[in-house]
Amino acid sequence: MLFQHSKDRLVAISDGVFAVVLTIMVLDIKIPTGALSPAATHTLLQEIFTYLISFAVVAQYWQYHQELFGPGIQVPSSLYILNMDYLSLLCLLPFVTGWLKNSQTSRYAALAFAVVIALVDLCQLLMFKLIIRANLRPDQSLANHDHEEYRSAKVMVVISGLYLLVSLTYPHLLLLVIFAGLIFRAGTTWLLRRMTATA
């Protein structure tokens, strides 16, 4: 066969996009000059907190994304298009992070941030479904680890619904709720893995 999709190139461009997104968000933090007043210190700490939350969100997406393309995984052609949609949404995160950083109490900025996260989560779940459909025979069931990852992708979509609700009602609390969501997901995963290991 002369012409076929390359999973290696898909992974390479995806990793490149993740690397750029993770890097450029920090460039939006203004470097302080001179002595810092209490107000300037508060603003700087707010900017750093916003950056760290966004970095953690993107790092979480990278962790799940690399799980999708392990060795021996068959990648359906529709996933190449969906992956580009996923990456295009991911590239919006530095923009909405900057907007939220500059407008901590703005309902519009919080809603834009939450919508981007919800859309990325939805694309991620659809990619998991496509990979499962392309690689799991009807007589097979998911391995424990795969089931756990797929369940986590579903939970992330549900949690992003909470982010949307918070962005509409209490926009100033969105980053704290996202931070709590990251801790909840990581803690739940750790607990379930420990329970599975001891069972």
N, CA and C atoms as an extended XYZ file, in Angstrom:
597
Properties=species:S:1:pos:R:3:atomname:S:1:resname:S:1:resid:I:1 pbc="F F F"
N         0.842       -1.189        0.000 N   MET     1
C         0.000        0.000        0.000 CA  MET     1
C         0.887        1.254        0.000 C   MET     1
N         0.613        2.188       -0.910 N   LEU     2
C         1.441        3.384       -1.016 CA  LEU     2
C         1.046        4.463       -0.019 C   LEU     2
N        -0.241        4.678        0.135 N   PHE     3
C        -0.703        5.810        0.928 CA  PHE     3
C        -1.492        5.327        2.139 C   PHE     3
N        -1.020        5.719        3.299 N   GLN     4
C        -1.734        5.342        4.521 CA  GLN     4
C        -1.419        6.336        5.630 C   GLN     4
N        -2.285        6.375        6.611 N   HIS     5
C        -2.087        7.273        7.749 CA  HIS     5
C        -0.907        6.796        8.588 C   HIS     5
N        -0.224        7.753        9.214 N   SER     6
C         0.908        7.429       10.082 CA  SER     6
C         0.573        7.812       11.522 C   SER     6
N         0.459        6.801       12.368 N   LYS     7
C         0.180        7.068       13.785 CA  LYS     7
C         1.333        7.844       14.416 C   LYS     7
N         2.570        7.550       13.975 N   ASP     8
C         3.735        8.244       14.538 CA  ASP     8
C         3.667        9.743       14.284 C   ASP     8
N         3.235       10.117       13.087 N   ARG     9
C         3.134       11.545       12.767 CA  ARG     9
C         2.005       12.196       13.545 C   ARG     9
N         0.923       11.457       13.765 N   LEU    10
C        -0.192       11.971       14.563 CA  LEU    10
C         0.272       12.253       15.988 C   LEU    10
N         1.000       11.313       16.559 N   VAL    11
C         1.509       11.479       17.922 CA  VAL    11
C         2.527       12.623       17.969 C   VAL    11
N         3.378       12.717       16.934 N   ALA    12
C         4.417       13.754       16.923 CA  ALA    12
C         3.813       15.155       16.893 C   ALA    12
N         2.833       15.373       16.005 N   ILE    13
C         2.239       16.717       15.947 CA  ILE    13
C         1.455       17.005       17.226 C   ILE    13
N         0.816       15.985       17.783 N   SER    14
C         0.058       16.184       19.025 CA  SER    14
C         0.995       16.570       20.164 C   SER    14
N         2.114       15.868       20.303 N   ASP    15
C         3.072       16.194       21.359 CA  ASP    15
C         3.649       17.589       21.156 C   ASP    15
N         3.872       17.968       19.883 N   GLY    16
C         4.367       19.309       19.598 CA  GLY    16
C         3.384       20.377       20.032 C   GLY    16
N         2.108       20.161       19.745 N   VAL    17
C         1.074       21.127       20.149 CA  VAL    17
C         1.000       21.214       21.670 C   VAL    17
N         1.020       20.066       22.328 N   PHE    18
C         0.990       20.079       23.792 CA  PHE    18
C         2.175       20.858       24.350 C   PHE    18
N         3.372       20.643       23.790 N   ALA    19
C         4.569       21.326       24.282 CA  ALA    19
C         4.451       22.839       24.114 C   ALA    19
N         3.944       23.268       22.959 N   VAL    20
C         3.795       24.707       22.714 CA  VAL    20
C         2.756       25.308       23.654 C   VAL    20
N         1.609       24.648       23.790 N   VAL    21
C         0.544       25.167       24.663 CA  VAL    21
C         1.030       25.265       26.105 C   VAL    21
N         1.735       24.236       26.571 N   LEU    22
C         2.244       24.257       27.948 CA  LEU    22
C         3.257       25.375       28.154 C   LEU    22
N         3.996       25.713       27.100 N   THR    23
C         5.056       26.716       27.227 CA  THR    23
C         4.531       28.140       27.114 C   THR    23
N         3.651       28.404       26.136 N   ILE    24
C         3.297       29.806       25.873 CA  ILE    24
C         2.411       30.419       26.953 C   ILE    24
N         1.735       29.600       27.741 N   MET    25
C         0.875       30.180       28.783 CA  MET    25
C         1.669       31.000       29.798 C   MET    25
N         2.900       30.566       30.085 N   VAL    26
C         3.693       31.279       31.090 CA  VAL    26
C         4.153       32.639       30.561 C   VAL    26
N         4.225       32.787       29.235 N   LEU    27
C         4.694       34.043       28.650 CA  LEU    27
C         3.713       35.184       28.874 C   LEU    27
N         2.487       34.861       29.244 N   ASP    28
C         1.463       35.874       29.467 CA  ASP    28
C         1.570       36.512       30.858 C   ASP    28
N         2.411       35.937       31.720 N   ILE    29
C         2.599       36.516       33.062 CA  ILE    29
C         3.598       37.661       32.959 C   ILE    29
N         3.172       38.835       33.386 N   LYS    30
C         4.039       40.016       33.286 CA  LYS    30
C         5.150       39.942       34.340 C   LYS    30
N         6.363       40.201       33.891 N   ILE    31
C         7.517       40.194       34.801 CA  ILE    31
C         7.494       41.473       35.630 C   ILE    31
N         7.518       41.339       36.974 N   PRO    32
C         7.465       42.551       37.813 CA  PRO    32
C         8.748       43.381       37.694 C   PRO    32
N         8.604       44.671       37.830 N   THR    33
C         9.769       45.563       37.844 CA  THR    33
C         9.722       46.393       39.115 C   THR    33
N        10.855       46.518       39.748 N   GLY    34
C        10.930       47.312       40.970 CA  GLY    34
C        10.285       46.613       42.151 C   GLY    34
N        10.035       47.401       43.187 N   ALA    35
C         9.426       46.862       44.413 CA  ALA    35
C         7.960       46.529       44.155 C   ALA    35
N         7.517       45.457       44.780 N   LEU    36
C         6.128       45.023       44.612 CA  LEU    36
C         5.260       45.573       45.743 C   LEU    36
N         4.218       46.252       45.377 N   SER    37
C         3.242       46.706       46.363 CA  SER    37
C         2.360       45.512       46.740 C   SER    37
N         1.613       45.600       47.836 N   PRO    38
C         0.698       44.496       48.177 CA  PRO    38
C        -0.288       44.187       47.052 C   PRO    38
N        -0.785       45.220       46.380 N   ALA    39
C        -1.738       45.003       45.273 CA  ALA    39
C        -1.056       44.298       44.100 C   ALA    39
N         0.173       44.722       43.783 N   ALA    40
C         0.914       44.102       42.674 CA  ALA    40
C         1.286       42.654       43.008 C   ALA    40
N         1.616       42.396       44.279 N   THR    41
C         1.928       41.023       44.702 CA  THR    41
C         0.696       40.143       44.572 C   THR    41
N        -0.454       40.672       44.971 N   HIS    42
C        -1.715       39.917       44.866 CA  HIS    42
C        -2.014       39.587       43.405 C   HIS    42
N        -1.835       40.569       42.522 N   THR    43
C        -2.079       40.359       41.092 CA  THR    43
C        -1.125       39.312       40.521 C   THR    43
N         0.148       39.406       40.897 N   LEU    44
C         1.143       38.446       40.406 CA  LEU    44
C         0.813       37.032       40.871 C   LEU    44
N         0.461       36.890       42.142 N   LEU    45
C         0.121       35.564       42.665 CA  LEU    45
C        -1.132       35.009       41.978 C   LEU    45
N        -2.077       35.886       41.679 N   GLN    46
C        -3.288       35.482       40.969 CA  GLN    46
C        -2.942       34.972       39.562 C   GLN    46
N        -2.048       35.690       38.888 N   GLU    47
C        -1.617       35.287       37.548 CA  GLU    47
C        -0.901       33.938       37.583 C   GLU    47
N        -0.038       33.753       38.567 N   ILE    48
C         0.704       32.486       38.684 CA  ILE    48
C        -0.252       31.339       39.000 C   ILE    48
N        -1.235       31.580       39.883 N   PHE    49
C        -2.212       30.539       40.216 CA  PHE    49
C        -3.025       30.149       38.984 C   PHE    49
N        -3.459       31.137       38.208 N   THR    50
C        -4.217       30.863       36.984 CA  THR    50
C        -3.374       30.029       36.020 C   THR    50
N        -2.109       30.412       35.862 N   TYR    51
C        -1.199       29.666       34.987 CA  TYR    51
C        -1.030       28.222       35.464 C   TYR    51
N        -0.814       28.038       36.766 N   LEU    52
C        -0.576       26.682       37.290 CA  LEU    52
C        -1.804       25.785       37.114 C   LEU    52
N        -2.995       26.344       37.314 N   ILE    53
C        -4.217       25.555       37.105 CA  ILE    53
C        -4.332       25.161       35.639 C   ILE    53
N        -4.108       26.114       34.737 N   SER    54
C        -4.194       25.814       33.309 CA  SER    54
C        -3.130       24.804       32.893 C   SER    54
N        -1.930       24.942       33.442 N   PHE    55
C        -0.862       23.986       33.141 CA  PHE    55
C        -1.275       22.587       33.582 C   PHE    55
N        -1.845       22.480       34.777 N   ALA    56
C        -2.279       21.172       35.294 CA  ALA    56
C        -3.378       20.573       34.427 C   ALA    56
N        -4.299       21.416       33.942 N   VAL    57
C        -5.376       20.936       33.074 CA  VAL    57
C        -4.787       20.369       31.784 C   VAL    57
N        -3.867       21.106       31.156 N   VAL    58
C        -3.261       20.651       29.894 CA  VAL    58
C        -2.406       19.407       30.135 C   VAL    58
N        -1.662       19.375       31.239 N   ALA    59
C        -0.838       18.197       31.548 CA  ALA    59
C        -1.711       16.961       31.736 C   ALA    59
N        -2.880       17.139       32.334 N   GLN    60
C        -3.831       16.041       32.495 CA  GLN    60
C        -4.290       15.532       31.132 C   GLN    60
N        -4.582       16.474       30.216 N   TYR    61
C        -4.995       16.064       28.873 CA  TYR    61
C        -3.880       15.302       28.159 C   TYR    61
N        -2.643       15.774       28.308 N   TRP    62
C        -1.517       15.070       27.667 CA  TRP    62
C        -1.419       13.640       28.201 C   TRP    62
N        -1.585       13.477       29.513 N   GLN    63
C        -1.479       12.145       30.117 CA  GLN    63
C        -2.513       11.193       29.522 C   GLN    63
N        -3.739       11.665       29.358 N   TYR    64
C        -4.783       10.816       28.775 CA  TYR    64
C        -4.549       10.597       27.288 C   TYR    64
N        -4.077       11.637       26.608 N   HIS    65
C        -3.851       11.532       25.167 CA  HIS    65
C        -2.800       10.472       24.858 C   HIS    65
N        -1.706       10.427       25.625 N   GLN    66
C        -0.665        9.443       25.332 CA  GLN    66
C        -1.133        8.019       25.638 C   GLN    66
N        -2.131        7.885       26.506 N   GLU    67
C        -2.707        6.554       26.761 CA  GLU    67
C        -3.455        6.029       25.537 C   GLU    67
N        -3.988        6.960       24.727 N   LEU    68
C        -4.789        6.561       23.569 CA  LEU    68
C        -3.964        5.924       22.455 C   LEU    68
N        -2.673        6.242       22.390 N   PHE    69
C        -1.873        5.841       21.237 CA  PHE    69
C        -0.716        4.927       21.619 C   PHE    69
N        -1.004        3.939       22.454 N   GLY    70
C         0.018        2.985       22.868 CA  GLY    70
C         0.412        2.058       21.726 C   GLY    70
N         1.465        1.264       21.936 N   PRO    71
C         1.905        0.329       20.907 CA  PRO    71
C         0.820       -0.702       20.596 C   PRO    71
N         0.674       -1.006       19.336 N   GLY    72
C        -0.297       -2.020       18.923 CA  GLY    72
C        -1.712       -1.513       18.779 C   GLY    72
N        -1.952       -0.237       19.093 N   ILE    73
C        -3.292        0.336       18.969 CA  ILE    73
C        -3.576        0.634       17.498 C   ILE    73
N        -4.720        0.171       17.020 N   GLN    74
C        -5.171        0.501       15.676 CA  GLN    74
C        -5.936        1.826       15.739 C   GLN    74
N        -5.524        2.769       14.895 N   VAL    75
C        -6.133        4.098       14.905 CA  VAL    75
C        -7.049        4.236       13.688 C   VAL    75
N        -8.368        4.364       13.910 N   PRO    76
C        -9.277        4.539       12.768 CA  PRO    76
C        -9.062        5.898       12.105 C   PRO    76
N        -9.337        5.975       10.807 N   SER    77
C        -9.073        7.212       10.055 CA  SER    77
C        -9.875        8.393       10.610 C   SER    77
N       -11.068        8.148       11.134 N   SER    78
C       -11.877        9.243       11.680 CA  SER    78
C       -11.201        9.899       12.886 C   SER    78
N       -10.318        9.160       13.551 N   LEU    79
C        -9.646        9.711       14.732 CA  LEU    79
C        -8.650       10.802       14.349 C   LEU    79
N        -8.094       10.725       13.142 N   TYR    80
C        -7.147       11.754       12.714 CA  TYR    80
C        -7.833       13.117       12.653 C   TYR    80
N        -9.058       13.146       12.151 N   ILE    81
C        -9.815       14.397       12.076 CA  ILE    81
C       -10.227       14.857       13.470 C   ILE    81
N       -10.740       13.926       14.271 N   LEU    82
C       -11.171       14.266       15.626 CA  LEU    82
C        -9.990       14.761       16.462 C   LEU    82
N        -8.813       14.174       16.261 N   ASN    83
C        -7.628       14.602       17.005 CA  ASN    83
C        -7.253       16.040       16.649 C   ASN    83
N        -7.407       16.404       15.375 N   MET    84
C        -7.123       17.792       14.986 CA  MET    84
C        -8.141       18.754       15.605 C   MET    84
N        -9.398       18.335       15.677 N   ASP    85
C       -10.404       19.156       16.362 CA  ASP    85
C       -10.012       19.338       17.832 C   ASP    85
N        -9.600       18.248       18.453 N   TYR    86
C        -9.170       18.246       19.854 CA  TYR    86
C        -8.002       19.224       20.047 C   TYR    86
N        -7.000       19.142       19.157 N   LEU    87
C        -5.824       20.008       19.276 CA  LEU    87
C        -6.190       21.475       19.046 C   LEU    87
N        -7.122       21.739       18.114 N   SER    88
C        -7.515       23.132       17.865 CA  SER    88
C        -8.172       23.736       19.106 C   SER    88
N        -8.976       22.933       19.798 N   LEU    89
C        -9.604       23.409       21.038 CA  LEU    89
C        -8.561       23.590       22.138 C   LEU    89
N        -7.617       22.661       22.197 N   LEU    90
C        -6.550       22.746       23.192 CA  LEU    90
C        -5.744       24.032       23.009 C   LEU    90
N        -5.540       24.434       21.749 N   CYS    91
C        -4.781       25.656       21.458 CA  CYS    91
C        -5.506       26.915       21.926 C   CYS    91
N        -6.801       26.810       22.190 N   LEU    92
C        -7.544       27.959       22.721 CA  LEU    92
C        -7.297       28.173       24.217 C   LEU    92
N        -6.744       27.168       24.894 N   LEU    93
C        -6.556       27.292       26.349 CA  LEU    93
C        -5.643       28.452       26.752 C   LEU    93
N        -4.516       28.714       26.054 N   PRO    94
C        -3.740       29.901       26.447 CA  PRO    94
C        -4.533       31.198       26.309 C   PRO    94
N        -5.369       31.292       25.264 N   PHE    95
C        -6.198       32.491       25.068 CA  PHE    95
C        -7.182       32.669       26.212 C   PHE    95
N        -7.954       31.611       26.524 N   VAL    96
C        -8.953       31.755       27.592 CA  VAL    96
C        -8.292       31.871       28.959 C   VAL    96
N        -7.087       31.284       29.098 N   THR    97
C        -6.340       31.458       30.352 CA  THR    97
C        -5.958       32.922       30.537 C   THR    97
N        -5.449       33.553       29.472 N   GLY    98
C        -5.092       34.969       29.545 CA  GLY    98
C        -6.296       35.842       29.825 C   GLY    98
N        -7.413       35.521       29.194 N   TRP    99
C        -8.644       36.294       29.407 CA  TRP    99
C        -9.100       36.170       30.858 C   TRP    99
N        -9.078       34.943       31.370 N   LEU   100
C        -9.494       34.727       32.757 CA  LEU   100
C        -8.523       35.389       33.728 C   LEU   100
N        -7.241       35.346       33.402 N   LYS   101
C        -6.228       35.967       34.261 CA  LYS   101
C        -6.465       37.469       34.375 C   LYS   101
N        -6.865       38.089       33.263 N   ASN   102
C        -7.083       39.537       33.248 CA  ASN   102
C        -8.456       39.944       33.760 C   ASN   102
N        -9.381       38.980       33.836 N   SER   103
C       -10.759       39.305       34.244 CA  SER   103
C       -11.282       38.219       35.181 C   SER   103
N       -10.710       38.135       36.360 N   GLN   104
C       -11.020       37.047       37.293 CA  GLN   104
C       -12.505       36.942       37.645 C   GLN   104
N       -13.208       38.070       37.640 N   THR   105
C       -14.617       38.030       38.038 CA  THR   105
C       -15.572       38.095       36.847 C   THR   105
N       -15.028       38.100       35.632 N   SER   106
C       -15.870       38.211       34.445 CA  SER   106
C       -16.581       36.886       34.161 C   SER   106
N       -17.899       36.952       34.064 N   ARG   107
C       -18.683       35.756       33.745 CA  ARG   107
C       -18.342       35.260       32.330 C   ARG   107
N       -18.081       36.186       31.419 N   TYR   108
C       -17.767       35.811       30.033 CA  TYR   108
C       -16.432       35.072       29.951 C   TYR   108
N       -15.422       35.575       30.659 N   ALA   109
C       -14.108       34.924       30.654 CA  ALA   109
C       -14.202       33.541       31.291 C   ALA   109
N       -14.907       33.451       32.418 N   ALA   110
C       -15.058       32.157       33.105 CA  ALA   110
C       -15.829       31.175       32.230 C   ALA   110
N       -16.880       31.663       31.575 N   LEU   111
C       -17.681       30.798       30.711 CA  LEU   111
C       -16.868       30.319       29.515 C   LEU   111
N       -16.079       31.214       28.915 N   ALA   112
C       -15.234       30.819       27.779 CA  ALA   112
C       -14.246       29.734       28.201 C   ALA   112
N       -13.631       29.901       29.367 N   PHE   113
C       -12.679       28.914       29.883 CA  PHE   113
C       -13.379       27.565       30.100 C   PHE   113
N       -14.548       27.607       30.737 N   ALA   114
C       -15.283       26.371       31.026 CA  ALA   114
C       -15.776       25.693       29.747 C   ALA   114
N       -16.204       26.469       28.760 N   VAL   115
C       -16.678       25.892       27.498 CA  VAL   115
C       -15.543       25.184       26.777 C   VAL   115
N       -14.359       25.813       26.737 N   VAL   116
C       -13.210       25.176       26.075 CA  VAL   116
C       -12.870       23.860       26.770 C   VAL   116
N       -12.838       23.853       28.097 N   ILE   117
C       -12.554       22.621       28.831 CA  ILE   117
C       -13.608       21.554       28.530 C   ILE   117
N       -14.878       21.953       28.523 N   ALA   118
C       -15.953       20.989       28.256 CA  ALA   118
C       -15.825       20.396       26.858 C   ALA   118
N       -15.493       21.217       25.859 N   LEU   119
C       -15.350       20.723       24.489 CA  LEU   119
C       -14.137       19.793       24.337 C   LEU   119
N       -13.035       20.145       25.004 N   VAL   120
C       -11.859       19.269       24.971 CA  VAL   120
C       -12.191       17.933       25.631 C   VAL   120
N       -12.874       17.989       26.772 N   ASP   121
C       -13.271       16.754       27.460 CA  ASP   121
C       -14.175       15.891       26.585 C   ASP   121
N       -15.088       16.526       25.881 N   LEU   122
C       -15.997       15.784       25.005 CA  LEU   122
C       -15.241       15.137       23.846 C   LEU   122
N       -14.335       15.870       23.222 N   CYS   123
C       -13.506       15.298       22.150 CA  CYS   123
C       -12.672       14.129       22.675 C   CYS   123
N       -12.119       14.304       23.876 N   GLN   124
C       -11.311       13.244       24.466 CA  GLN   124
C       -12.135       11.973       24.667 C   GLN   124
N       -13.353       12.118       25.182 N   LEU   125
C       -14.225       10.961       25.384 CA  LEU   125
C       -14.559       10.287       24.051 C   LEU   125
N       -14.841       11.085       23.026 N   LEU   126
C       -15.133       10.515       21.706 CA  LEU   126
C       -13.927        9.757       21.148 C   LEU   126
N       -12.708       10.272       21.406 N   MET   127
C       -11.510        9.561       20.946 CA  MET   127
C       -11.367        8.224       21.664 C   MET   127
N       -11.640        8.211       22.962 N   PHE   128
C       -11.608        6.942       23.695 CA  PHE   128
C       -12.597        5.949       23.080 C   PHE   128
N       -13.811        6.428       22.774 N   LYS   129
C       -14.828        5.537       22.196 CA  LYS   129
C       -14.377        4.982       20.852 C   LYS   129
N       -13.788        5.829       20.008 N   LEU   130
C       -13.320        5.371       18.702 CA  LEU   130
C       -12.216        4.323       18.826 C   LEU   130
N       -11.285        4.553       19.737 N   ILE   131
C       -10.187        3.595       19.940 CA  ILE   131
C       -10.730        2.265       20.452 C   ILE   131
N       -11.670        2.323       21.381 N   ILE   132
C       -12.257        1.086       21.914 CA  ILE   132
C       -12.983        0.333       20.803 C   ILE   132
N       -13.780        1.057       20.028 N   ARG   133
C       -14.542        0.414       18.942 CA  ARG   133
C       -13.607       -0.214       17.900 C   ARG   133
N       -12.473        0.437       17.623 N   ALA   134
C       -11.561       -0.051       16.593 CA  ALA   134
C       -10.669       -1.200       17.073 C   ALA   134
N       -10.513       -1.348       18.386 N   ASN   135
C        -9.530       -2.309       18.898 CA  ASN   135
C       -10.109       -3.435       19.751 C   ASN   135
N       -11.365       -3.334       20.156 N   LEU   136
C       -11.941       -4.342       21.038 CA  LEU   136
C       -12.915       -5.220       20.257 C   LEU   136
N       -12.642       -6.506       20.244 N   ARG   137
C       -13.561       -7.428       19.572 CA  ARG   137
C       -14.835       -7.578       20.408 C   ARG   137
N       -15.941       -7.981       19.760 N   PRO   138
C       -17.214       -8.117       20.505 CA  PRO   138
C       -17.127       -9.099       21.676 C   PRO   138
N       -16.257      -10.100       21.579 N   ASP   139
C       -16.156      -11.086       22.657 CA  ASP   139
C       -15.165      -10.667       23.738 C   ASP   139
N       -14.548       -9.496       23.596 N   GLN   140
C       -13.576       -9.020       24.572 CA  GLN   140
C       -14.206       -7.991       25.496 C   GLN   140
N       -13.604       -7.836       26.657 N   SER   141
C       -13.987       -6.734       27.546 CA  SER   141
C       -12.729       -5.935       27.878 C   SER   141
N       -12.921       -4.715       28.318 N   LEU   142
C       -11.787       -3.846       28.629 CA  LEU   142
C       -11.003       -4.390       29.824 C   LEU   142
N        -9.684       -4.283       29.747 N   ALA   143
C        -8.838       -4.601       30.899 CA  ALA   143
C        -9.132       -3.584       32.005 C   ALA   143
N        -8.809       -3.943       33.229 N   ASN   144
C        -9.104       -3.064       34.372 CA  ASN   144
C        -8.557       -1.653       34.172 C   ASN   144
N        -7.284       -1.569       33.750 N   HIS   145
C        -6.654       -0.264       33.556 CA  HIS   145
C        -7.392        0.538       32.479 C   HIS   145
N        -7.720       -0.122       31.358 N   ASP   146
C        -8.413        0.559       30.265 CA  ASP   146
C        -9.803        1.019       30.693 C   ASP   146
N       -10.480        0.175       31.456 N   HIS   147
C       -11.808        0.541       31.955 CA  HIS   147
C       -11.716        1.764       32.867 C   HIS   147
N       -10.674        1.796       33.689 N   GLU   148
C       -10.471        2.912       34.615 CA  GLU   148
C       -10.206        4.212       33.851 C   GLU   148
N        -9.379        4.130       32.794 N   GLU   149
C        -9.071        5.326       31.993 CA  GLU   149
C       -10.319        5.827       31.267 C   GLU   149
N       -11.091        4.908       30.719 N   TYR   150
C       -12.314        5.272       30.004 CA  TYR   150
C       -13.327        5.893       30.966 C   TYR   150
N       -13.437        5.308       32.162 N   ARG   151
C       -14.337        5.860       33.167 CA  ARG   151
C       -13.896        7.275       33.560 C   ARG   151
N       -12.592        7.477       33.701 N   SER   152
C       -12.079        8.806       34.050 CA  SER   152
C       -12.419        9.831       32.974 C   SER   152
N       -12.340        9.421       31.702 N   ALA   153
C       -12.698       10.332       30.606 CA  ALA   153
C       -14.170       10.723       30.698 C   ALA   153
N       -15.022        9.770       31.085 N   LYS   154
C       -16.449       10.081       31.265 CA  LYS   154
C       -16.644       11.032       32.445 C   LYS   154
N       -15.944       10.779       33.544 N   VAL   155
C       -16.057       11.621       34.741 CA  VAL   155
C       -15.629       13.056       34.424 C   VAL   155
N       -14.588       13.196       33.591 N   MET   156
C       -14.113       14.531       33.234 CA  MET   156
C       -15.188       15.322       32.485 C   MET   156
N       -15.959       14.649       31.654 N   VAL   157
C       -17.054       15.329       30.946 CA  VAL   157
C       -18.112       15.797       31.947 C   VAL   157
N       -18.437       14.945       32.909 N   VAL   158
C       -19.437       15.309       33.928 CA  VAL   158
C       -18.933       16.487       34.763 C   VAL   158
N       -17.673       16.430       35.176 N   ILE   159
C       -17.102       17.508       35.989 CA  ILE   159
C       -17.067       18.818       35.202 C   ILE   159
N       -16.810       18.730       33.889 N   SER   160
C       -16.793       19.960       33.084 CA  SER   160
C       -18.179       20.602       33.046 C   SER   160
N       -19.235       19.807       33.192 N   GLY   161
C       -20.586       20.368       33.323 CA  GLY   161
C       -20.706       21.211       34.581 C   GLY   161
N       -20.065       20.758       35.661 N   LEU   162
C       -20.033       21.534       36.906 CA  LEU   162
C       -19.284       22.850       36.693 C   LEU   162
N       -18.177       22.796       35.939 N   TYR   163
C       -17.416       24.023       35.653 CA  TYR   163
C       -18.288       25.043       34.906 C   TYR   163
N       -19.081       24.546       33.962 N   LEU   164
C       -19.976       25.440       33.221 CA  LEU   164
C       -20.978       26.106       34.160 C   LEU   164
N       -21.534       25.319       35.065 N   LEU   165
C       -22.505       25.845       36.024 CA  LEU   165
C       -21.870       26.901       36.928 C   LEU   165
N       -20.672       26.603       37.429 N   VAL   166
C       -19.971       27.553       38.310 CA  VAL   166
C       -19.622       28.833       37.546 C   VAL   166
N       -19.206       28.694       36.283 N   SER   167
C       -18.834       29.881       35.503 CA  SER   167
C       -20.029       30.824       35.315 C   SER   167
N       -21.221       30.274       35.294 N   LEU   168
C       -22.429       31.084       35.120 CA  LEU   168
C       -22.931       31.684       36.430 C   LEU   168
N       -22.667       31.010       37.529 N   THR   169
C       -23.218       31.453       38.815 CA  THR   169
C       -22.192       32.130       39.725 C   THR   169
N       -21.011       31.545       39.837 N   TYR   170
C       -19.948       32.092       40.694 CA  TYR   170
C       -18.632       32.123       39.921 C   TYR   170
N       -18.510       32.993       38.905 N   PRO   171
C       -17.324       32.969       38.043 CA  PRO   171
C       -16.008       33.164       38.797 C   PRO   171
N       -16.026       33.923       39.887 N   HIS   172
C       -14.799       34.173       40.646 CA  HIS   172
C       -14.283       32.914       41.356 C   HIS   172
N       -15.116       31.870       41.444 N   LEU   173
C       -14.705       30.630       42.111 CA  LEU   173
C       -14.267       29.535       41.126 C   LEU   173
N       -14.317       29.832       39.825 N   LEU   174
C       -14.073       28.791       38.827 CA  LEU   174
C       -12.719       28.110       38.999 C   LEU   174
N       -11.654       28.886       39.162 N   LEU   175
C       -10.324       28.271       39.274 CA  LEU   175
C       -10.213       27.366       40.500 C   LEU   175
N       -10.823       27.786       41.605 N   LEU   176
C       -10.789       26.948       42.812 CA  LEU   176
C       -11.559       25.646       42.595 C   LEU   176
N       -12.690       25.722       41.886 N   VAL   177
C       -13.481       24.519       41.607 CA  VAL   177
C       -12.719       23.598       40.659 C   VAL   177
N       -12.034       24.173       39.661 N   ILE   178
C       -11.211       23.352       38.746 CA  ILE   178
C       -10.081       22.688       39.518 C   ILE   178
N        -9.449       23.440       40.417 N   PHE   179
C        -8.385       22.863       41.255 CA  PHE   179
C        -8.931       21.698       42.084 C   PHE   179
N       -10.107       21.891       42.671 N   ALA   180
C       -10.743       20.814       43.451 CA  ALA   180
C       -11.077       19.623       42.556 C   ALA   180
N       -11.522       19.897       41.319 N   GLY   181
C       -11.830       18.825       40.372 CA  GLY   181
C       -10.598       18.012       40.007 C   GLY   181
N        -9.468       18.688       39.815 N   LEU   182
C        -8.212       17.980       39.507 CA  LEU   182
C        -7.788       17.092       40.679 C   LEU   182
N        -7.895       17.633       41.899 N   ILE   183
C        -7.534       16.870       43.097 CA  ILE   183
C        -8.480       15.678       43.258 C   ILE   183
N        -9.777       15.907       43.041 N   PHE   184
C       -10.769       14.834       43.166 CA  PHE   184
C       -10.481       13.705       42.183 C   PHE   184
N       -10.228       14.065       40.910 N   ARG   185
C        -9.977       13.041       39.898 CA  ARG   185
C        -8.695       12.262       40.195 C   ARG   185
N        -7.640       12.976       40.570 N   ALA   186
C        -6.376       12.305       40.882 CA  ALA   186
C        -6.523       11.428       42.122 C   ALA   186
N        -7.216       11.938       43.139 N   GLY   187
C        -7.413       11.160       44.369 CA  GLY   187
C        -8.267        9.922       44.140 C   GLY   187
N        -9.318       10.076       43.343 N   THR   188
C       -10.189        8.937       43.040 CA  THR   188
C        -9.427        7.861       42.277 C   THR   188
N        -8.635        8.288       41.287 N   THR   189
C        -7.836        7.340       40.500 CA  THR   189
C        -6.850        6.597       41.399 C   THR   189
N        -6.177        7.341       42.274 N   TRP   190
C        -5.199        6.722       43.178 CA  TRP   190
C        -5.883        5.712       44.094 C   TRP   190
N        -7.044        6.089       44.644 N   LEU   191
C        -7.767        5.217       45.565 CA  LEU   191
C        -8.236        3.952       44.856 C   LEU   191
N        -8.804        4.097       43.661 N   LEU   192
C        -9.289        2.930       42.918 CA  LEU   192
C        -8.146        1.990       42.539 C   LEU   192
N        -6.999        2.560       42.193 N   ARG   193
C        -5.838        1.711       41.850 CA  ARG   193
C        -5.348        0.944       43.064 C   ARG   193
N        -5.370        1.592       44.219 N   ARG   194
C        -4.953        0.888       45.453 CA  ARG   194
C        -5.932       -0.237       45.805 C   ARG   194
N        -7.235        0.053       45.625 N   MET   195
C        -8.235       -0.965       45.925 CA  MET   195
C        -8.122       -2.150       44.957 C   MET   195
N        -7.834       -1.859       43.686 N   THR   196
C        -7.675       -2.921       42.700 CA  THR   196
C        -6.435       -3.752       42.987 C   THR   196
N        -5.350       -3.069       43.420 N   ALA   197
C        -4.097       -3.776       43.700 CA  ALA   197
C        -4.210       -4.702       44.895 C   ALA   197
N        -5.019       -4.298       45.898 N   THR   198
C        -5.157       -5.131       47.105 CA  THR   198
C        -6.238       -6.198       46.970 C   THR   198
N        -7.074       -6.059       45.931 N   ALA   199
C        -8.178       -7.039       45.747 CA  ALA   199
C        -7.670       -8.368       45.216 C   ALA   199
